[in-house]
Amino acid sequence: MTVSIPDVTVGVLALQGAFSEHVQLLRRAAEALKRRTAQDVRWDFIEVRTPKELEQCDALILPGGESTTMSLVAARSGLLEPLRDFVKVLRKPTWGTCAGLILLAESANRTKKGGQELIGGLDVRVNRNHFGRQTESFQANLSLPFLRATAETGADQPYRCVFIRAPVVEKILPRHSGIQAEEAERDATVVAPSKTPVDDLAKRELGAEVEVMAKISTRTPALQENQEHDHAGAEDIIAVRQGNVFGTSFHPELTEDPRIHVWWLDEVLKAIERRQQFELVDRTV
């Protein structure tokens, strides 16, 4: 059974933060992916500010910025619930960077009750501003295992990860079809509301295990200089994936390196192919 993917629309949430930088890297990544695979896909990258614009999207990026501001603006503009439906009901490919990772977590700490709303999609607890204040921001050249699995040029080269008031994944939570009730009982912690996936394929995405995609050693020189870093352990989790949802603590959009964007666009194509195959089978049954 063959499927074709002539047109793909990728949105970048443009309520606040580094959305234009993502769009620029996505355009470069699409060209690189086309050269690598020779696939005749017509990509369209749009800024998303309204539910109508979100409806056009096959995939979505939530950029770095201020997660609280993003959630407040999304709620006021009637976009928060459509975003939750996009990620948790339709289970479309979604990537969050820094603030976007916070929004996509099912649980976030260091948060006042009522001061932050989450979208959810990743069964993790994030620790907000884990590495401290803006002045404690840093960069680190890291080896990212998921990039090594690609055929992209320079895949074995370290990736310059930019951390700005960055969160980390503090805990991988048990999978729940509903709300993370135990997390809701924790002090200074907010949780995402429950949503029901639209069909069997979406349920499979929801049922996927959380994959740890990248970590940073707490012995990294930049962290040794960081007096506010107090997370116990030898490593911090800085990238995770669960089914259709991907999150990174750092800001790939603030570099000139398109490799993660190339990798993610390839994952988007795979997800669209799975959806098309599922719908073809469903129509023939």
C-alpha positions as CSV (number, residue, x, y, z in Angstrom):
1,M,0.0,0.0,0.0
2,T,1.5,3.3,-1.1
3,V,0.7,6.8,0.0
4,S,1.8,10.2,-1.4
5,I,2.5,13.4,0.6
6,P,2.3,16.3,-1.8
7,D,1.6,19.1,0.7
8,V,2.6,19.6,4.4
9,T,1.8,22.6,6.5
10,V,3.8,23.1,9.6
11,G,2.8,25.8,12.0
12,V,4.8,27.7,14.6
13,L,2.9,29.1,17.5
14,A,3.5,32.9,17.2
15,L,1.9,34.3,20.4
16,Q,5.3,35.2,22.0
17,G,8.9,34.0,21.8
18,A,11.3,32.9,19.1
19,F,8.8,31.8,16.5
20,S,10.4,33.6,13.5
21,E,13.7,31.9,14.2
22,H,12.0,28.5,14.0
23,V,10.4,29.4,10.6
24,Q,13.7,30.4,9.2
25,L,15.4,27.1,10.2
26,L,12.4,25.1,9.0
27,R,12.8,26.5,5.5
28,R,16.5,25.6,5.5
29,A,15.7,22.1,6.9
30,A,13.1,21.5,4.2
31,E,15.7,22.2,1.5
32,A,18.2,19.9,3.2
33,L,15.6,17.1,3.6
34,K,14.7,17.4,-0.1
35,R,18.3,17.1,-1.2
36,R,18.8,14.1,1.1
37,T,15.6,12.1,0.2
38,A,14.6,13.5,-3.2
39,Q,11.0,13.5,-1.9
40,D,8.7,15.9,-3.8
41,V,7.0,17.4,-0.8
42,R,5.7,21.0,-0.9
43,W,6.2,22.5,2.5
44,D,4.4,25.5,3.9
45,F,5.5,27.1,7.1
46,I,3.1,29.4,8.8
47,E,2.8,31.5,12.0
48,V,-0.1,30.4,14.1
49,R,-2.1,32.9,16.2
50,T,-5.7,31.8,15.7
51,P,-7.7,28.5,15.8
52,K,-8.4,28.8,12.1
53,E,-4.6,28.9,11.3
54,L,-4.1,25.9,13.6
55,E,-6.7,24.0,11.7
56,Q,-4.5,24.2,8.6
57,C,-1.5,22.5,10.2
58,D,-0.3,19.0,9.9
59,A,2.4,19.6,12.6
60,L,3.2,22.3,15.1
61,I,6.2,23.8,17.0
62,L,5.8,25.6,20.3
63,P,8.8,27.9,20.5
64,G,11.0,29.1,23.4
65,G,9.9,32.2,25.3
66,E,7.7,32.7,28.4
67,S,5.5,29.7,28.9
68,T,3.1,31.6,31.3
69,T,2.7,34.4,28.8
70,M,2.0,32.0,26.0
71,S,-0.6,30.1,27.9
72,L,-2.4,33.3,29.0
73,V,-2.4,34.7,25.5
74,A,-3.6,31.4,24.1
75,A,-6.4,31.2,26.6
76,R,-7.5,34.8,25.9
77,S,-7.5,34.3,22.2
78,G,-9.5,31.1,22.3
79,L,-6.5,29.0,21.2
80,L,-5.7,26.9,24.3
81,E,-8.4,24.3,23.9
82,P,-7.7,23.9,20.1
83,L,-4.1,23.4,21.0
84,R,-5.0,20.7,23.5
85,D,-7.1,19.0,20.9
86,F,-4.3,19.2,18.3
87,V,-1.8,17.5,20.6
88,K,-3.9,15.2,22.7
89,V,-7.1,14.4,20.7
90,L,-5.8,14.4,17.1
91,R,-2.2,13.5,18.3
92,K,-0.6,15.4,15.5
93,P,3.2,15.8,15.5
94,T,4.2,18.6,17.9
95,W,7.6,19.8,19.1
96,G,8.2,22.2,22.1
97,T,11.5,24.0,22.8
98,C,12.2,25.3,26.3
99,A,8.9,27.1,27.1
100,G,7.2,24.8,24.6
101,L,8.5,21.8,26.6
102,I,6.9,23.2,29.7
103,L,3.6,23.6,27.9
104,L,3.6,20.1,26.6
105,A,4.4,18.5,30.0
106,E,1.6,16.8,31.9
107,S,3.0,18.3,35.1
108,A,5.2,21.4,35.9
109,N,6.5,22.4,39.3
110,R,7.7,25.8,40.6
111,T,4.3,27.1,39.5
112,K,1.6,28.9,41.4
113,K,-1.8,27.4,41.2
114,G,-3.8,29.3,38.6
115,G,-0.7,31.0,37.2
116,Q,0.1,28.6,34.4
117,E,-2.0,26.4,32.2
118,L,-0.5,23.4,30.4
119,I,-1.4,21.7,27.1
120,G,0.1,18.3,28.0
121,G,1.0,15.4,25.8
122,L,4.2,14.2,27.5
123,D,3.9,12.1,30.6
124,V,6.7,14.0,32.4
125,R,7.2,16.5,35.2
126,V,9.3,19.4,34.2
127,N,11.3,21.6,36.6
128,R,10.9,25.1,35.4
129,N,13.9,27.4,35.3
130,H,16.0,24.5,36.5
131,F,19.3,26.1,35.6
132,G,18.5,29.4,37.3
133,R,17.9,33.0,36.2
134,Q,18.6,34.6,32.8
135,T,22.2,35.4,34.0
136,E,22.8,31.7,34.5
137,S,22.1,30.8,30.8
138,F,24.8,28.8,29.1
139,Q,25.7,26.9,26.0
140,A,27.1,23.4,25.7
141,N,28.3,21.2,22.8
142,L,26.6,17.9,23.2
143,S,26.4,14.6,21.3
144,L,22.7,13.9,20.5
145,P,22.1,10.2,19.9
146,F,19.0,10.6,17.8
147,L,20.9,12.8,15.3
148,R,23.6,10.0,14.9
149,A,20.8,7.7,13.7
150,T,20.2,10.0,10.6
151,A,22.1,10.2,7.4
152,E,22.3,14.0,7.7
153,T,25.7,15.5,6.9
154,G,27.6,16.3,10.1
155,A,25.3,14.1,12.2
156,D,28.3,12.9,14.3
157,Q,29.3,16.4,15.1
158,P,28.4,17.9,18.5
159,Y,25.3,20.1,18.6
160,R,25.5,23.5,20.3
161,C,22.7,23.5,22.8
162,V,21.6,26.9,24.0
163,F,20.0,26.9,27.5
164,I,18.1,30.1,28.6
165,R,16.2,29.8,31.9
166,A,15.7,26.3,30.8
167,P,13.6,23.5,32.3
168,V,14.6,19.9,32.6
169,V,12.5,16.7,32.7
170,E,12.6,16.0,36.5
171,K,10.6,12.8,36.3
172,I,9.1,10.4,33.8
173,L,5.5,9.8,35.0
174,P,3.4,6.6,34.7
175,R,1.2,6.6,31.6
176,H,-2.3,7.8,32.3
177,S,-5.3,8.0,30.0
178,G,-6.6,10.8,32.3
179,I,-5.2,13.5,34.5
180,Q,-2.0,13.0,36.5
181,A,-3.9,13.0,39.8
182,E,-0.9,12.3,42.1
183,E,1.0,15.2,40.5
184,A,-2.0,17.5,41.1
185,E,-1.6,16.9,44.9
186,R,2.0,18.2,44.9
187,D,2.7,21.7,46.2
188,A,3.5,24.4,43.6
189,T,2.7,22.0,40.8
190,V,0.1,22.3,37.9
191,V,-1.1,19.5,35.7
192,A,-2.7,19.3,32.2
193,P,-6.4,18.4,31.8
194,S,-7.4,15.1,30.4
195,K,-8.3,14.6,26.7
196,T,-9.6,11.5,24.8
197,P,-7.8,10.6,21.6
198,V,-9.9,10.7,18.5
199,D,-9.3,7.1,17.2
200,D,-7.2,4.0,17.5
201,L,-4.1,5.4,15.9
202,A,-4.2,8.4,18.2
203,K,-4.7,6.0,21.2
204,R,-1.5,4.2,20.1
205,E,0.4,7.5,20.1
206,L,-0.9,8.2,23.5
207,G,0.1,4.8,24.7
208,A,3.7,5.1,23.6
209,E,6.4,5.1,26.3
210,V,8.3,8.2,27.0
211,E,11.7,8.0,25.3
212,V,14.7,9.9,26.7
213,M,16.3,11.4,23.7
214,A,19.2,13.4,25.3
215,K,20.8,14.1,28.6
216,I,23.4,16.6,29.9
217,S,26.0,15.6,32.4
218,T,26.0,17.6,35.6
219,R,29.8,17.6,35.3
220,T,29.5,19.7,32.2
221,P,31.9,22.7,32.8
222,A,29.2,25.3,32.2
223,L,27.1,23.6,35.0
224,Q,30.0,23.4,37.4
225,E,30.2,27.2,37.2
226,N,26.4,27.5,37.8
227,Q,25.9,28.1,41.5
228,E,22.1,27.7,41.2
229,H,22.2,24.2,39.7
230,D,21.2,21.9,42.6
231,H,19.6,18.9,40.8
232,A,20.9,15.7,42.4
233,G,22.3,13.0,40.1
234,A,24.9,12.6,37.3
235,E,22.7,13.7,34.4
236,D,19.7,15.9,33.6
237,I,17.1,14.9,30.9
238,I,16.9,17.6,28.3
239,A,15.0,16.0,25.4
240,V,12.1,13.5,25.4
241,R,9.6,12.0,23.0
242,Q,6.3,10.2,23.5
243,G,4.5,9.2,20.4
244,N,3.7,12.3,18.4
245,V,5.1,14.8,21.0
246,F,8.8,15.8,21.2
247,G,10.3,18.3,23.6
248,T,13.7,19.9,24.2
249,S,15.0,22.0,27.1
250,F,17.3,23.9,24.9
251,H,16.7,26.3,21.9
252,P,17.7,24.8,18.5
253,E,16.0,27.9,16.9
254,L,18.7,30.1,18.4
255,T,21.5,28.4,16.4
256,E,22.3,28.3,12.7
257,D,22.3,24.5,12.8
258,P,19.2,22.9,11.1
259,R,20.0,19.3,11.9
260,I,17.3,18.8,14.6
261,H,14.7,20.6,12.4
262,V,15.7,18.2,9.5
263,W,15.3,15.2,11.8
264,W,11.9,16.4,13.1
265,L,10.5,17.2,9.6
266,D,11.4,13.6,8.7
267,E,9.5,12.4,11.7
268,V,6.5,14.5,10.6
269,L,6.5,12.8,7.2
270,K,6.5,9.4,8.9
271,A,3.6,10.4,11.1
272,I,1.6,11.6,8.1
273,E,2.3,8.4,6.3
274,R,1.1,6.4,9.3
275,R,-2.1,8.5,9.4
276,Q,-2.7,8.0,5.6
277,Q,-2.2,4.3,5.8
278,F,-4.5,4.0,8.9
279,E,-7.3,5.9,7.0
280,L,-6.8,3.8,3.9
281,V,-7.2,0.6,5.9
282,D,-10.1,2.0,7.8
283,R,-12.0,2.8,4.6
284,T,-11.4,-0.7,3.2
285,V,-12.6,-2.6,6.3
